[in-house]
Amino acid sequence: MKSSDTRLIRLIALFKLLKAILLIAVGLGAVHLLHSDIASVLAHWVKMFGLNPGGRYVDRAIQNAVALSPNTIRGLGVGSFLYAGLFLTEGIGLWLLKRWAQWFTVIMTSSLIPLAIYEIDRHPTALKVLVLIINVAVVGFLVHRIKADAST
């Protein structure tokens, strides 16, 4: 495998590991919210990050979060930890340049592309389009790598 391919696979691995870290943080935040007054915790976070508590988006986000039931918060936490586990598996396997990890990443990433397209259709944003482009590029590159490795 060319060194440029190795670097790109490791870059994808770092991207997957970063997503895992973010999802672990979300999961820990959900667990923390389960045993707290959501409004006061969110007010603290808003203040800590220097956000405008009266801003339209911040206010709406706080209202939506306060309305969540404990079961919904628990589900968000569990789902975050499960997805983090999948991303950790992908990231570590890719970092170690394992062939199974390339297949696993192709399958997992491809399975989320229809959802990304649906989300873009519902509420298009530049960030959603960028994520879709990155995911399609990752799948395309890894399929190319798998085929190239199979022919050698």
PAVEXZA-826984 format. One record per atom (N, C-alpha, C): residue number from 1; atom name; x, y, z. Coordinates in Angstrom, 1 decimal, always signed. Layout:
% PAVEXZA-826984
[NUM, CA, [X, Y, Z]]
...
END
This chain:
% PAVEXZA-826984
[1, N, [+0.9, -1.2, +0.0]]
[1, CA, [+0.0, +0.0, +0.0]]
[1, C, [+0.9, +1.2, +0.0]]
[2, N, [+0.5, +2.2, -0.8]]
[2, CA, [+1.3, +3.4, -0.9]]
[2, C, [+1.2, +4.2, +0.4]]
[3, N, [+2.3, +5.0, +0.7]]
[3, CA, [+2.3, +5.7, +1.9]]
[3, C, [+1.2, +6.8, +1.9]]
[4, N, [+0.8, +7.3, +0.7]]
[4, CA, [-0.2, +8.3, +0.7]]
[4, C, [-1.6, +7.7, +1.0]]
[5, N, [-1.8, +6.4, +0.6]]
[5, CA, [-3.0, +5.7, +0.9]]
[5, C, [-3.0, +5.4, +2.4]]
[6, N, [-1.9, +5.1, +3.0]]
[6, CA, [-1.8, +4.8, +4.5]]
[6, C, [-2.2, +6.1, +5.2]]
[7, N, [-1.6, +7.2, +4.8]]
[7, CA, [-1.9, +8.5, +5.5]]
[7, C, [-3.4, +8.8, +5.4]]
[8, N, [-4.0, +8.6, +4.2]]
[8, CA, [-5.4, +8.9, +4.0]]
[8, C, [-6.3, +8.0, +4.9]]
[9, N, [-6.0, +6.7, +5.0]]
[9, CA, [-6.7, +5.8, +5.8]]
[9, C, [-6.6, +6.2, +7.3]]
[10, N, [-5.4, +6.6, +7.7]]
[10, CA, [-5.2, +7.1, +9.1]]
[10, C, [-6.0, +8.4, +9.3]]
[11, N, [-6.1, +9.2, +8.3]]
[11, CA, [-6.9, +10.5, +8.4]]
[11, C, [-8.4, +10.1, +8.6]]
[12, N, [-8.9, +9.1, +7.9]]
[12, CA, [-10.2, +8.6, +8.1]]
[12, C, [-10.4, +8.1, +9.5]]
[13, N, [-9.4, +7.3, +9.9]]
[13, CA, [-9.4, +6.7, +11.3]]
[13, C, [-9.5, +7.8, +12.3]]
[14, N, [-8.8, +8.9, +12.2]]
[14, CA, [-8.8, +10.0, +13.1]]
[14, C, [-10.2, +10.7, +13.1]]
[15, N, [-10.8, +10.8, +11.9]]
[15, CA, [-12.1, +11.4, +11.8]]
[15, C, [-13.1, +10.5, +12.5]]
[16, N, [-13.0, +9.2, +12.4]]
[16, CA, [-13.9, +8.3, +13.1]]
[16, C, [-13.7, +8.3, +14.6]]
[17, N, [-12.5, +8.4, +15.0]]
[17, CA, [-12.2, +8.5, +16.4]]
[17, C, [-12.7, +9.8, +17.0]]
[18, N, [-12.6, +10.9, +16.3]]
[18, CA, [-13.1, +12.2, +16.7]]
[18, C, [-14.6, +12.1, +16.9]]
[19, N, [-15.3, +11.5, +16.0]]
[19, CA, [-16.7, +11.3, +16.1]]
[19, C, [-17.1, +10.5, +17.3]]
[20, N, [-16.3, +9.4, +17.6]]
[20, CA, [-16.5, +8.6, +18.8]]
[20, C, [-16.3, +9.4, +20.1]]
[21, N, [-15.3, +10.3, +20.1]]
[21, CA, [-15.1, +11.1, +21.3]]
[21, C, [-16.3, +12.0, +21.5]]
[22, N, [-16.7, +12.7, +20.4]]
[22, CA, [-17.9, +13.6, +20.5]]
[22, C, [-19.1, +12.8, +21.0]]
[23, N, [-19.4, +11.6, +20.5]]
[23, CA, [-20.5, +10.8, +20.9]]
[23, C, [-20.4, +10.4, +22.4]]
[24, N, [-19.2, +10.1, +22.8]]
[24, CA, [-19.0, +9.7, +24.2]]
[24, C, [-19.4, +10.9, +25.1]]
[25, N, [-18.9, +12.1, +24.7]]
[25, CA, [-19.3, +13.4, +25.4]]
[25, C, [-20.8, +13.6, +25.5]]
[26, N, [-21.5, +13.3, +24.3]]
[26, CA, [-22.9, +13.5, +24.3]]
[26, C, [-23.5, +12.4, +25.3]]
[27, N, [-23.1, +11.2, +25.2]]
[27, CA, [-23.6, +10.2, +26.1]]
[27, C, [-23.4, +10.5, +27.6]]
[28, N, [-22.2, +11.0, +27.9]]
[28, CA, [-21.9, +11.4, +29.3]]
[28, C, [-22.8, +12.6, +29.7]]
[29, N, [-23.0, +13.6, +28.8]]
[29, CA, [-23.9, +14.7, +29.0]]
[29, C, [-25.3, +14.2, +29.3]]
[30, N, [-25.8, +13.2, +28.5]]
[30, CA, [-27.1, +12.7, +28.8]]
[30, C, [-27.2, +12.0, +30.1]]
[31, N, [-26.2, +11.3, +30.5]]
[31, CA, [-26.2, +10.6, +31.8]]
[31, C, [-26.3, +11.7, +32.9]]
[32, N, [-25.5, +12.8, +32.7]]
[32, CA, [-25.4, +13.9, +33.7]]
[32, C, [-26.8, +14.5, +33.8]]
[33, N, [-27.5, +14.7, +32.6]]
[33, CA, [-28.8, +15.4, +32.6]]
[33, C, [-29.8, +14.6, +33.3]]
[34, N, [-29.7, +13.2, +33.3]]
[34, CA, [-30.7, +12.4, +33.9]]
[34, C, [-30.8, +12.6, +35.4]]
[35, N, [-29.8, +13.0, +36.0]]
[35, CA, [-29.7, +13.2, +37.5]]
[35, C, [-29.6, +14.6, +37.9]]
[36, N, [-30.1, +15.5, +37.0]]
[36, CA, [-29.9, +17.0, +37.3]]
[36, C, [-31.2, +17.7, +36.9]]
[37, N, [-31.2, +19.0, +37.3]]
[37, CA, [-32.2, +19.9, +36.8]]
[37, C, [-31.7, +20.4, +35.4]]
[38, N, [-32.3, +20.0, +34.4]]
[38, CA, [-31.9, +20.2, +33.0]]
[38, C, [-31.7, +21.7, +32.7]]
[39, N, [-32.7, +22.5, +33.2]]
[39, CA, [-32.7, +23.9, +32.9]]
[39, C, [-31.4, +24.6, +33.5]]
[40, N, [-31.1, +24.3, +34.7]]
[40, CA, [-30.0, +24.9, +35.4]]
[40, C, [-28.6, +24.4, +34.8]]
[41, N, [-28.6, +23.1, +34.4]]
[41, CA, [-27.3, +22.6, +33.8]]
[41, C, [-27.1, +23.3, +32.5]]
[42, N, [-28.2, +23.4, +31.6]]
[42, CA, [-28.0, +24.0, +30.3]]
[42, C, [-27.7, +25.5, +30.5]]
[43, N, [-28.3, +26.2, +31.5]]
[43, CA, [-28.0, +27.6, +31.7]]
[43, C, [-26.5, +27.7, +32.0]]
[44, N, [-26.0, +26.8, +32.8]]
[44, CA, [-24.6, +26.8, +33.2]]
[44, C, [-23.7, +26.7, +31.9]]
[45, N, [-24.1, +25.7, +31.1]]
[45, CA, [-23.3, +25.4, +29.8]]
[45, C, [-23.3, +26.6, +28.9]]
[46, N, [-24.5, +27.3, +28.8]]
[46, CA, [-24.7, +28.4, +27.9]]
[46, C, [-23.7, +29.5, +28.4]]
[47, N, [-23.7, +29.7, +29.7]]
[47, CA, [-22.8, +30.8, +30.3]]
[47, C, [-21.4, +30.4, +30.1]]
[48, N, [-21.0, +29.1, +30.3]]
[48, CA, [-19.7, +28.7, +30.2]]
[48, C, [-19.1, +28.8, +28.8]]
[49, N, [-20.0, +28.6, +27.8]]
[49, CA, [-19.5, +28.7, +26.4]]
[49, C, [-19.7, +30.1, +25.9]]
[50, N, [-20.2, +31.0, +26.7]]
[50, CA, [-20.3, +32.4, +26.3]]
[50, C, [-21.4, +32.7, +25.3]]
[51, N, [-22.4, +31.8, +25.3]]
[51, CA, [-23.5, +32.0, +24.3]]
[51, C, [-24.6, +33.0, +24.9]]
[52, N, [-25.4, +33.5, +24.0]]
[52, CA, [-26.4, +34.5, +24.4]]
[52, C, [-27.7, +33.7, +24.8]]
[53, N, [-28.0, +33.6, +26.1]]
[53, CA, [-29.1, +32.8, +26.6]]
[53, C, [-30.4, +33.3, +26.0]]
[54, N, [-30.5, +34.5, +25.6]]
[54, CA, [-31.8, +35.1, +25.0]]
[54, C, [-31.8, +34.9, +23.5]]
[55, N, [-30.8, +34.3, +22.9]]
[55, CA, [-30.7, +34.1, +21.5]]
[55, C, [-31.8, +33.1, +21.0]]
[56, N, [-32.3, +33.3, +19.8]]
[56, CA, [-33.4, +32.5, +19.3]]
[56, C, [-33.1, +31.0, +19.3]]
[57, N, [-31.9, +30.7, +18.8]]
[57, CA, [-31.5, +29.3, +18.7]]
[57, C, [-31.2, +28.6, +20.1]]
[58, N, [-30.5, +29.4, +20.9]]
[58, CA, [-30.1, +28.9, +22.2]]
[58, C, [-31.4, +28.7, +23.0]]
[59, N, [-32.3, +29.7, +23.0]]
[59, CA, [-33.5, +29.6, +23.8]]
[59, C, [-34.4, +28.4, +23.3]]
[60, N, [-34.5, +28.2, +22.0]]
[60, CA, [-35.2, +27.1, +21.5]]
[60, C, [-34.6, +25.7, +21.9]]
[61, N, [-33.3, +25.7, +21.8]]
[61, CA, [-32.6, +24.4, +22.2]]
[61, C, [-32.8, +24.1, +23.6]]
[62, N, [-32.8, +25.1, +24.5]]
[62, CA, [-33.0, +24.9, +25.9]]
[62, C, [-34.5, +24.4, +26.2]]
[63, N, [-35.4, +25.1, +25.5]]
[63, CA, [-36.8, +24.7, +25.7]]
[63, C, [-37.0, +23.2, +25.2]]
[64, N, [-36.5, +22.9, +24.1]]
[64, CA, [-36.6, +21.5, +23.6]]
[64, C, [-36.0, +20.5, +24.5]]
[65, N, [-34.8, +20.8, +25.1]]
[65, CA, [-34.1, +19.9, +26.0]]
[65, C, [-34.9, +19.7, +27.3]]
[66, N, [-35.4, +20.8, +27.8]]
[66, CA, [-36.2, +20.7, +29.1]]
[66, C, [-37.4, +19.9, +28.9]]
[67, N, [-38.0, +19.9, +27.7]]
[67, CA, [-39.2, +19.1, +27.4]]
[67, C, [-38.9, +17.6, +27.2]]
[68, N, [-37.7, +17.2, +27.1]]
[68, CA, [-37.4, +15.8, +27.0]]
[68, C, [-37.7, +15.0, +28.2]]
[69, N, [-38.3, +13.8, +28.0]]
[69, CA, [-38.6, +12.9, +29.1]]
[69, C, [-37.3, +12.2, +29.5]]
[70, N, [-37.2, +11.7, +30.8]]
[70, CA, [-36.0, +10.9, +31.2]]
[70, C, [-35.8, +9.7, +30.3]]
[71, N, [-36.8, +9.0, +29.8]]
[71, CA, [-36.6, +7.9, +28.9]]
[71, C, [-35.9, +8.3, +27.6]]
[72, N, [-36.3, +9.5, +27.1]]
[72, CA, [-35.7, +10.0, +25.8]]
[72, C, [-34.3, +10.3, +26.1]]
[73, N, [-34.0, +11.0, +27.2]]
[73, CA, [-32.6, +11.3, +27.5]]
[73, C, [-31.8, +10.1, +27.7]]
[74, N, [-32.3, +9.1, +28.3]]
[74, CA, [-31.6, +7.8, +28.5]]
[74, C, [-31.4, +7.2, +27.2]]
[75, N, [-32.3, +7.2, +26.3]]
[75, CA, [-32.2, +6.6, +24.9]]
[75, C, [-31.1, +7.3, +24.1]]
[76, N, [-31.1, +8.7, +24.3]]
[76, CA, [-30.0, +9.4, +23.6]]
[76, C, [-28.6, +9.0, +24.1]]
[77, N, [-28.5, +8.9, +25.4]]
[77, CA, [-27.3, +8.5, +26.0]]
[77, C, [-26.8, +7.1, +25.5]]
[78, N, [-27.7, +6.1, +25.6]]
[78, CA, [-27.4, +4.8, +25.2]]
[78, C, [-27.1, +4.7, +23.7]]
[79, N, [-27.9, +5.4, +22.9]]
[79, CA, [-27.6, +5.5, +21.4]]
[79, C, [-26.2, +6.1, +21.1]]
[80, N, [-25.9, +7.1, +21.9]]
[80, CA, [-24.6, +7.8, +21.7]]
[80, C, [-23.5, +6.9, +22.0]]
[81, N, [-23.6, +6.1, +23.1]]
[81, CA, [-22.5, +5.2, +23.5]]
[81, C, [-22.4, +4.0, +22.5]]
[82, N, [-23.5, +3.6, +22.0]]
[82, CA, [-23.5, +2.5, +21.0]]
[82, C, [-22.8, +2.9, +19.7]]
[83, N, [-23.2, +4.1, +19.2]]
[83, CA, [-22.6, +4.6, +18.0]]
[83, C, [-21.1, +4.9, +18.2]]
[84, N, [-20.8, +5.4, +19.4]]
[84, CA, [-19.4, +5.7, +19.7]]
[84, C, [-18.6, +4.4, +19.7]]
[85, N, [-19.1, +3.3, +20.2]]
[85, CA, [-18.5, +2.0, +20.1]]
[85, C, [-18.2, +1.6, +18.6]]
[86, N, [-19.2, +1.8, +17.8]]
[86, CA, [-19.0, +1.5, +16.3]]
[86, C, [-17.9, +2.3, +15.7]]
[87, N, [-17.9, +3.6, +16.0]]
[87, CA, [-16.9, +4.5, +15.5]]
[87, C, [-15.5, +4.2, +16.1]]
[88, N, [-15.4, +3.8, +17.3]]
[88, CA, [-14.2, +3.4, +17.9]]
[88, C, [-13.6, +2.2, +17.2]]
[89, N, [-14.5, +1.2, +16.9]]
[89, CA, [-14.1, +0.0, +16.2]]
[89, C, [-13.6, +0.3, +14.8]]
[90, N, [-14.3, +1.2, +14.1]]
[90, CA, [-13.9, +1.6, +12.8]]
[90, C, [-12.5, +2.3, +12.9]]
[91, N, [-12.4, +3.3, +13.8]]
[91, CA, [-11.2, +4.1, +13.9]]
[91, C, [-10.0, +3.3, +14.3]]
[92, N, [-10.1, +2.5, +15.3]]
[92, CA, [-9.0, +1.7, +15.7]]
[92, C, [-8.6, +0.7, +14.6]]
[93, N, [-9.5, +0.0, +14.0]]
[93, CA, [-9.2, -0.9, +12.9]]
[93, C, [-8.6, -0.3, +11.7]]
[94, N, [-9.1, +0.9, +11.3]]
[94, CA, [-8.5, +1.6, +10.2]]
[94, C, [-7.1, +2.1, +10.6]]
[95, N, [-6.9, +2.6, +11.8]]
[95, CA, [-5.6, +3.1, +12.2]]
[95, C, [-4.5, +1.9, +12.1]]
[96, N, [-5.0, +0.7, +12.5]]
[96, CA, [-4.1, -0.5, +12.4]]
[96, C, [-4.1, -1.1, +11.0]]
[97, N, [-4.7, -0.4, +10.0]]
[97, CA, [-4.7, -0.8, +8.6]]
[97, C, [-5.3, -2.2, +8.4]]
[98, N, [-6.3, -2.5, +9.1]]
[98, CA, [-6.9, -3.8, +9.0]]
[98, C, [-7.9, -3.8, +7.9]]
[99, N, [-7.9, -4.9, +7.1]]
[99, CA, [-8.8, -5.0, +5.9]]
[99, C, [-10.2, -5.1, +6.3]]
[100, N, [-10.5, -5.8, +7.4]]
[100, CA, [-11.9, -5.9, +7.9]]
[100, C, [-12.4, -4.6, +8.3]]
[101, N, [-11.6, -3.7, +8.8]]
[101, CA, [-12.0, -2.3, +9.2]]
[101, C, [-12.4, -1.5, +7.9]]
[102, N, [-11.7, -1.7, +6.8]]
[102, CA, [-12.1, -1.0, +5.6]]
[102, C, [-13.5, -1.5, +5.2]]
[103, N, [-13.7, -2.8, +5.2]]
[103, CA, [-15.0, -3.3, +4.8]]
[103, C, [-16.1, -2.8, +5.8]]
[104, N, [-15.8, -2.9, +7.1]]
[104, CA, [-16.8, -2.4, +8.1]]
[104, C, [-17.1, -1.0, +7.9]]
[105, N, [-16.1, -0.2, +7.6]]
[105, CA, [-16.3, +1.3, +7.4]]
[105, C, [-17.2, +1.5, +6.2]]
[106, N, [-16.9, +0.8, +5.1]]
[106, CA, [-17.7, +0.9, +3.9]]
[106, C, [-19.2, +0.6, +4.2]]
[107, N, [-19.4, -0.5, +4.9]]
[107, CA, [-20.8, -0.9, +5.2]]
[107, C, [-21.5, +0.1, +6.1]]
[108, N, [-20.8, +0.5, +7.1]]
[108, CA, [-21.4, +1.4, +8.1]]
[108, C, [-21.7, +2.8, +7.5]]
[109, N, [-20.7, +3.3, +6.8]]
[109, CA, [-20.8, +4.6, +6.2]]
[109, C, [-21.9, +4.6, +5.1]]
[110, N, [-21.8, +3.6, +4.2]]
[110, CA, [-22.8, +3.5, +3.1]]
[110, C, [-24.2, +3.4, +3.7]]
[111, N, [-24.4, +2.7, +4.8]]
[111, CA, [-25.8, +2.6, +5.3]]
[111, C, [-26.4, +3.9, +5.8]]
[112, N, [-25.5, +4.9, +6.1]]
[112, CA, [-26.0, +6.1, +6.6]]
[112, C, [-26.2, +7.2, +5.5]]
[113, N, [-25.7, +6.9, +4.3]]
[113, CA, [-25.9, +7.8, +3.2]]
[113, C, [-27.3, +8.1, +2.9]]
[114, N, [-28.2, +7.1, +2.8]]
[114, CA, [-29.6, +7.4, +2.5]]
[114, C, [-30.2, +8.3, +3.6]]
[115, N, [-29.9, +8.1, +4.8]]
[115, CA, [-30.4, +9.0, +5.9]]
[115, C, [-29.9, +10.4, +5.7]]
[116, N, [-28.6, +10.6, +5.3]]
[116, CA, [-28.1, +11.9, +5.1]]
[116, C, [-28.8, +12.6, +3.9]]
[117, N, [-29.1, +11.9, +2.9]]
[117, CA, [-29.8, +12.5, +1.7]]
[117, C, [-31.2, +12.9, +2.2]]
[118, N, [-31.9, +12.0, +3.0]]
[118, CA, [-33.2, +12.4, +3.5]]
[118, C, [-33.2, +13.6, +4.3]]
[119, N, [-32.2, +13.8, +5.2]]
[119, CA, [-32.0, +14.9, +6.0]]
[119, C, [-31.8, +16.2, +5.2]]
[120, N, [-31.0, +16.1, +4.2]]
[120, CA, [-30.7, +17.2, +3.3]]
[120, C, [-32.0, +17.6, +2.6]]
[121, N, [-32.8, +16.6, +2.1]]
[121, CA, [-34.0, +16.9, +1.5]]
[121, C, [-35.0, +17.7, +2.4]]
[122, N, [-35.0, +17.3, +3.7]]
[122, CA, [-35.9, +17.9, +4.7]]
[122, C, [-35.5, +19.3, +5.1]]
[123, N, [-34.2, +19.4, +5.4]]
[123, CA, [-33.7, +20.7, +5.9]]
[123, C, [-32.2, +20.8, +5.4]]
[124, N, [-32.1, +21.3, +4.2]]
[124, CA, [-30.7, +21.4, +3.6]]
[124, C, [-29.9, +22.5, +4.3]]
[125, N, [-28.7, +22.1, +4.6]]
[125, CA, [-27.7, +23.0, +5.1]]
[125, C, [-26.3, +22.7, +4.5]]
[126, N, [-25.4, +23.6, +4.5]]
[126, CA, [-24.1, +23.4, +3.9]]
[126, C, [-23.4, +22.3, +4.7]]
[127, N, [-23.5, +22.3, +6.0]]
[127, CA, [-22.8, +21.3, +6.8]]
[127, C, [-23.3, +19.9, +6.4]]
[128, N, [-24.6, +19.7, +6.3]]
[128, CA, [-25.1, +18.4, +5.9]]
[128, C, [-24.6, +17.9, +4.6]]
[129, N, [-24.6, +18.8, +3.6]]
[129, CA, [-24.1, +18.5, +2.3]]
[129, C, [-22.6, +18.1, +2.4]]
[130, N, [-21.8, +18.9, +3.1]]
[130, CA, [-20.4, +18.6, +3.3]]
[130, C, [-20.2, +17.2, +3.9]]
[131, N, [-20.9, +16.9, +4.9]]
[131, CA, [-20.8, +15.6, +5.6]]
[131, C, [-21.2, +14.5, +4.6]]
[132, N, [-22.2, +14.7, +3.8]]
[132, CA, [-22.5, +13.7, +2.7]]
[132, C, [-21.4, +13.5, +1.8]]
[133, N, [-20.8, +14.6, +1.3]]
[133, CA, [-19.7, +14.5, +0.3]]
[133, C, [-18.5, +13.8, +1.0]]
[134, N, [-18.2, +14.1, +2.2]]
[134, CA, [-17.1, +13.4, +2.9]]
[134, C, [-17.4, +11.9, +3.0]]
[135, N, [-18.6, +11.6, +3.4]]
[135, CA, [-18.9, +10.1, +3.5]]
[135, C, [-18.9, +9.4, +2.2]]
[136, N, [-19.4, +10.0, +1.1]]
[136, CA, [-19.3, +9.4, -0.2]]
[136, C, [-17.8, +9.2, -0.6]]
[137, N, [-17.0, +10.2, -0.4]]
[137, CA, [-15.6, +10.2, -0.7]]
[137, C, [-14.9, +9.1, +0.1]]
[138, N, [-15.2, +8.9, +1.4]]
[138, CA, [-14.6, +7.9, +2.2]]
[138, C, [-15.0, +6.5, +1.6]]
[139, N, [-16.3, +6.3, +1.3]]
[139, CA, [-16.7, +5.0, +0.8]]
[139, C, [-16.0, +4.7, -0.5]]
[140, N, [-16.0, +5.7, -1.4]]
[140, CA, [-15.3, +5.6, -2.7]]
[140, C, [-13.9, +5.2, -2.6]]
[141, N, [-13.2, +5.9, -1.7]]
[141, CA, [-11.7, +5.7, -1.6]]
[141, C, [-11.5, +4.3, -1.0]]
[142, N, [-12.3, +3.9, +0.0]]
[142, CA, [-12.1, +2.6, +0.7]]
[142, C, [-12.4, +1.4, -0.3]]
[143, N, [-13.5, +1.6, -1.1]]
[143, CA, [-13.8, +0.6, -2.1]]
[143, C, [-12.7, +0.4, -3.1]]
[144, N, [-12.1, +1.6, -3.5]]
[144, CA, [-11.0, +1.6, -4.4]]
[144, C, [-9.8, +0.8, -3.8]]
[145, N, [-9.5, +1.1, -2.5]]
[145, CA, [-8.4, +0.4, -1.8]]
[145, C, [-8.6, -1.1, -1.7]]
[146, N, [-9.9, -1.4, -1.4]]
[146, CA, [-10.2, -2.9, -1.2]]
[146, C, [-10.0, -3.6, -2.5]]
[147, N, [-10.4, -3.0, -3.6]]
[147, CA, [-10.3, -3.6, -5.0]]
[147, C, [-8.8, -3.7, -5.3]]
[148, N, [-8.0, -2.6, -5.0]]
[148, CA, [-6.6, -2.6, -5.4]]
[148, C, [-5.9, -3.6, -4.6]]
[149, N, [-6.2, -3.8, -3.3]]
[149, CA, [-5.5, -4.8, -2.5]]
[149, C, [-5.9, -6.2, -3.0]]
[150, N, [-7.1, -6.4, -3.5]]
[150, CA, [-7.6, -7.7, -3.9]]
[150, C, [-6.8, -8.1, -5.2]]
[151, N, [-6.4, -7.2, -6.0]]
[151, CA, [-5.8, -7.5, -7.3]]
[151, C, [-4.3, -7.7, -7.1]]
[152, N, [-3.7, -7.5, -6.0]]
[152, CA, [-2.3, -7.7, -5.8]]
[152, C, [-2.0, -9.0, -5.1]]
END
